[in-house]
Amino acid sequence: MTALIKRISASLCLLVSLILVPQAHAEDSYAQAKSTFQQANQTHKFFDNAYGYALFPTVGKGGIGIGAAYGKGQVYRGGAYTGDTSLTQVSFGFQLGGQAYSEIIFFKDEKAYKEFTSGSFEFGAQASAVAINIGANAQAGTTGNSAGAGKSAAKAAYINGMAVFTVAKGGLMFEAALAGQSFTFDER
């Protein structure tokens, strides 16, 4: 019984720290995520040409059969911060594990920016993201809307006015699942 109480207490402490610690480093995490994407070969040119972008420094994802992901981000137009966004994802299929990743969505033009910032935007299960290879353990590839690594290199391009990129931060996730991402936007 004592061991069970210790485990529950440790789990609660971990949960509280996971909620409080990210807030203390929020600004640093945005700057670090932006710098990572600016330095990547696949994305640095998008910063020069894009109308705007949405940046999610950390998206947490996990699943056992049914999976979920969540992250908070900021939206920029012409380099200026315009509002806050959130990402939610639910997936179904074979999946096991958990991971964290950064995600950026570039908007090619005003039309794509307005579509995303309309308040409630969704990517269907057919949308894809390019996983950027940074570090010895990363592999580039497309994996639907997940940040997992695949086997084949993907070409960085706008699709329907948007280009999506991810960089794995840690964790391990096995998945063969269907997923879509939903976004909200709150203007600053």
N, C-alpha and C positions, 0 to 999 in steps of 0.2 A: 504494500500500500504506500509506503514511504517513497519507494522508487517511482511510483506513478505520480505522486504529488510533485516530486522533483522534476519529472519530465514535463508535466503540465506547466509548472512555474518557469522552466527554461524556455518552453515554447512561447509563453506569454511575453517574457522578456525579449525574446527574439522578434516577435511580432511588433511590439512597441518600438524597438530600435529601428526596425525596417520602415516604420511609419514616420518617425521623427528625424532620423539622420538624413534622408534625402533632401529635406527642406533646407538644411543648413548649407548644402553644397549645390543648390540649384543653379545659380548663376555660373559657377565654375563648370558645371557639367554641360551647360549650353555652349560655352566658349570652347570647351574641350571637344565636344561632338562636332561643332562647326569646323574647328581646326582639322580634325581627322578627315572630314569629308573634303575640305579644301585641298588637302595634301594628296588625296587619292587620285590616281591617274584617271579613273572612270568618271569622276565628278567635278574636278576643279574647273573645267571649262563651263560647266553649267552655271556656276556662280556668276560668270561674266555675262551670260546670255539670257538667263531666266528672268521672267517678270517678277517672280517671287518664289518663296519656298516655305514649307512647314518642316520644322526640326523637332524630332523626338529624341532627346539624349539617352533615355533608357526606356525600353519597352520590356516588361517582364512577361514571360510566357511559360505555361506549363500544361501538362495534360496526361491523363491516363484514359485512353479511349475517347473521352470528350475533353477538349482543351479550351483554354482561354488565354487572352493576352490583354494587357492594358498599359497605356503610357500617356503621359502629359507632354504637351509640346507648345511651341510658339510659332506664330505665322509671321512672315516678313514679306514686304512688298518693296522692291527697289532698295533692299538692305535695311529698311525701317520696320521696327516691330509694330504689328497692327492688331494682334490679339492672341488669345490662348486657344488651344485645341486639345482634344483628347482622342485617343485611339482605343477602340475596343474590338476584340476579335473572338469569335467562337468557332471552333473547328470540330469536325466529326470524322472518325476513321481510326486507323491504327496510329497511335502515338503514345510515347512514354518518355517522360523526363521534364526538364525545365531549362530555360535559358534566358539570357538577357541580351538585347541588341539595341543599337541606335538605328534610327530610320530618318530619312529625309525624302521629301516629295517636292520636286521642282515643278513650277508652273510655267509653261512655255509662254503664255500670253494672258491678257486680262480676262479672257473668257474662262480659261481653266482656273484662274485665281478666284473669280466670282463663283464658279461652280462649287469649288471646295469650301469657300467661306459663306455659302448660302445658309449655313446653320446645321445641316444634317446631310452629310455626303457619305457614300458607300462605294467601296471597290467590290466587285463581284468575285466569285471564286476563280474566274479565269484570268484575273489581273496577275501580273508578275512583278517581282522585285529583283534587282540585280544585287547579289551578295558580293561585297567588295572584299578582296583578298588583302588583309592586313595582318601581318604576323605569321609565324611559322605554322600555327595550327589551323588557319583559315583556308577555306577552299572557295573559289568563285563558282557561281552557278545560279540558276534560277530555281526557285522553290515555291512557286505560287506567291502567296502573300506572307510567307513565313521567312524568318531570318536564318533558317537552317542552311547548311552548305550542300551544294550539289556537286555534280561531277563535270559539267561542261561549262565553258565560259559563256557569258551572255553579253550581248551588245548593248551598250548604254544608248538609249533612244527614248524620245517622247512617244507615248501612246495615248491617244485622245487628249493631247495637250499636257500630259503629266509624265514624269519620270521618277521612279521609286528606287531607292537604294538602301541597303542595310549593311551594317557592320556588326558582326558578332562580338559581344563583350565577355561572354562566359557561359558555362553550362553545357549540357549535352541533351539533345532531344532527337529521338527517332520518330519519324512521322511519315505517313502516307495518308494524308487527310485533306478534306475539302474545307476551305476556310474563306471568309470574306472579312474585310475590315470596314468598320463604321467610324466616322469622325464627327465631332461636334466643333463648333467655333463660337467663341465669345469675343466680340470686338472690344478692343481696349478702350 
